[in-house]
Amino acid sequence: MTDAEADRRGFTRASWANVLGNAAKIIVEGAAGLAFGSVALVADAAHSVADLVASIVVLIWGRSSYDEPDDTHPHGHDRIEPLTALFVGAIIAVLGLLLLSESIQGLLEQDPPDANLLLLAALAFAIVDMYLVYWYTTRVNEDLDSTALKALATDCLNDIYTTFAAVVGVLGVLLGFPLLDPIAGGLVSLLVVYQGVEIGRENVDYLIGAAPDPEKRAEITESLHSHPNVRGVHDLTVFYDGTVLEVEVHVEVDGNMPFRQAHDIESELVDRLRGLEDVGDAHVHLDPSGIGEWKDCLEER
């Protein structure tokens, strides 16, 4: 089995764990909420319906990021993964806004559910269920570093937070303080919106080919300068192609060296760049030093 096939299988297993975990949470919370008239549990179950849809999209769509390059996608399918993560981030943000709306409505129109310990049992199941899915997803993603799985793991944490808010609400009903439910829900909803926006912002950068931070650019420049045959570096461009970086650069070497030696140096530099963390591909153009064709460009000295 190749590394790509193993990564694809790990991604698929983690995606299925999210699909099944959300489905189980919907069934248990939805049944308990409908049986005892708990708006908090029904709302949390409805929240998980959207999570289930997001998990299915990641399962079906996200696996394509592991497909080999082909005639229609010569650079591979790396951008599919941040696109699926962006979809999950958007769902998280929208759900956070809906939860905030429900919390405000709960403050204005109090309609507490029947007090029953089975509500707490259903919520305890939901918390354990989502924690196990979160743990498995993050464990698998330690090797894959998938932005889509990272987004799903964040969504699992959001589910745990919102479920704890529902626990506070049920305890408030049992103890005679029903206002605890919408207050806790409102605070959690703000966190959910923030996390959804952050996931979206990160993956938009991947999709539009944004540049990395200056530290990564400096690391790439230093890697090139450390080669004993390199006399200068210019026209360096570094940008995200999906979740990995692509490097394009002109490197100055001795113009009198044999062509074969120059070819070997170019291959060494490409391999050196591809060996850096987060770099997926590199394109190096060799220039003879001293001709000055790059003097009108920003130099990397």
VENBELWO-V142245 format. One record per helix or strand of 2 or more residues. SS is the DSSP state (2 for helix, 1 for strand). FROM is the first residue (numbers start at 1). TO is the last residue. Records with the same first field share a line. If there is no record, write none. Layout:
SS: FROM-TO, FROM-TO
This chain:
2: 3-36, 39-66, 78-108, 117-144, 147-175, 179-207, 214-225, 259-274
1: 232-241, 244-253, 279-288, 299-300
